Amino acid sequence: MEVLTYMTSATQTILKEALRLKPVERAELIDELFHSFDKSHDERIDALWAAESESRIDAFDAGQIEADSAEAVFERINKR
């Protein structure tokens, strides 16, 4: 991994540790870091995710989509 020269040594250490995380854990970290920049849009994003969730539940209930177990999903993600 090429370490970017503008990073402080503390930032480089954090990056190296973060890259050791599982893909799901890295994604959660990225999400938290991204949202730390601007909290003003959270309500809108939450409303969009709620609408998407409801749409997926309705599609599942109507037999239009199938569900995987959480274990199967995380296993697929962590294989990458």
C-alpha positions as CSV (number, residue, x, y, z in Angstrom):
1,M,0.0,0.0,0.0
2,E,1.3,3.4,-0.9
3,V,1.2,5.8,2.0
4,L,0.2,9.3,1.0
5,T,2.9,11.8,2.0
6,Y,0.4,14.5,3.2
7,M,-1.0,12.2,5.9
8,T,0.3,12.6,9.4
9,S,1.8,9.6,11.0
10,A,-1.3,9.2,13.2
11,T,-3.5,9.2,10.1
12,Q,-1.3,6.7,8.4
13,T,-1.5,4.4,11.5
14,I,-5.3,4.7,11.5
15,L,-5.5,4.0,7.8
16,K,-3.3,0.9,8.2
17,E,-5.5,-0.4,11.0
18,A,-8.7,0.4,9.1
19,L,-7.5,-1.6,6.1
20,R,-7.2,-4.7,8.4
21,L,-11.0,-4.5,9.1
22,K,-13.5,-6.8,7.4
23,P,-15.3,-5.2,4.4
24,V,-18.5,-4.6,6.3
25,E,-16.6,-3.0,9.2
26,R,-14.7,-0.7,6.7
27,A,-18.0,0.3,5.1
28,E,-19.5,1.2,8.5
29,L,-16.4,3.2,9.3
30,I,-16.6,5.0,6.0
31,D,-20.3,5.8,6.5
32,E,-19.6,7.2,10.0
33,L,-16.7,9.3,8.8
34,F,-18.7,10.6,5.8
35,H,-21.7,11.6,7.9
36,S,-19.4,13.3,10.4
37,F,-18.9,16.2,7.9
38,D,-22.5,17.3,7.7
39,K,-25.4,16.3,9.9
40,S,-27.9,18.6,8.2
41,H,-29.0,16.0,5.6
42,D,-29.6,13.1,7.9
43,E,-33.3,13.5,8.2
44,R,-33.7,13.5,4.4
45,I,-31.5,10.5,4.0
46,D,-33.3,8.7,6.8
47,A,-36.7,9.4,5.1
48,L,-35.3,8.1,1.8
49,W,-34.0,4.9,3.4
50,A,-37.3,4.4,5.2
51,A,-39.2,4.7,1.9
52,E,-36.8,2.2,0.2
53,S,-37.1,-0.2,3.1
54,E,-40.9,-0.1,2.9
55,S,-40.8,-0.6,-0.8
56,R,-38.6,-3.7,-0.4
57,I,-40.9,-5.1,2.4
58,D,-43.9,-4.6,0.1
59,A,-42.1,-6.3,-2.8
60,F,-41.1,-9.2,-0.5
61,D,-44.7,-9.6,0.8
62,A,-46.0,-9.6,-2.8
63,G,-43.5,-12.4,-3.7
64,Q,-41.6,-10.1,-6.1
65,I,-38.3,-10.6,-4.3
66,E,-36.7,-13.2,-2.1
67,A,-34.6,-12.7,1.0
68,D,-31.3,-14.1,2.1
69,S,-30.3,-14.8,5.6
70,A,-28.1,-12.2,7.3
71,E,-25.4,-14.9,7.7
72,A,-25.4,-15.6,4.0
73,V,-25.2,-11.9,3.2
74,F,-22.3,-11.2,5.6
75,E,-20.5,-14.3,4.4
76,R,-20.7,-13.1,0.8
77,I,-19.5,-9.6,1.8
78,N,-16.6,-10.9,3.9
79,K,-15.3,-13.1,1.1
80,R,-14.4,-10.0,-1.0
